[in-house]
């Protein structure tokens, strides 16, 4: 089983495209025409699709923590810090 990701609207397209080039199954908020949707609704959508939400927004960490505390199931969140993760994705030979 491979990881399926649901990309938050603020993730740069370079990251999304780089992951797709490596065969990662990626769907975006833009694909679903959900720009500006609330974080809880986006996390619900990712869970509905069976995808882990990929974000650079700390608000999703707070929402994930709340759901854990309240025992609300969700598919998961991958967080990539905006200043510590490069958008340069080079293929290794």
TANORCOR-V549977 format. One record per residue. RES is the residue in one small letter. BURIAL is + if it has 9 or more other C-alpha atoms within 8 Angstrom, else -. Layout:
# TANORCOR-V549977
<<RES	BURIAL> <RES	BURIAL>>
This chain:
# TANORCOR-V549977
<<x	-> <x	-> <x	-> <x	+> <x	+> <x	+> <x	+> <x	+> <x	-> <x	-> <x	+> <x	-> <x	-> <x	+> <x	+> <x	+> <x	-> <x	+> <x	+> <x	+> <x	-> <x	-> <x	-> <x	+> <x	+> <x	+> <x	-> <x	+> <x	+> <x	-> <x	-> <x	-> <x	-> <x	+> <x	-> <x	-> <x	-> <x	-> <x	+> <x	-> <x	-> <x	+> <x	+> <x	+> <x	-> <x	+> <x	+> <x	-> <x	-> <x	-> <x	+> <x	+> <x	+> <x	+> <x	+> <x	+> <x	+> <x	-> <x	-> <x	+> <x	+> <x	-> <x	+> <x	+> <x	-> <x	-> <x	+> <x	+> <x	-> <x	-> <x	-> <x	-> <x	-> <x	+> <x	+> <x	+> <x	+> <x	-> <x	+> <x	+> <x	-> <x	-> <x	-> <x	-> <x	-> <x	-> <x	-> <x	-> <x	-> <x	-> <x	-> <x	-> <x	->>
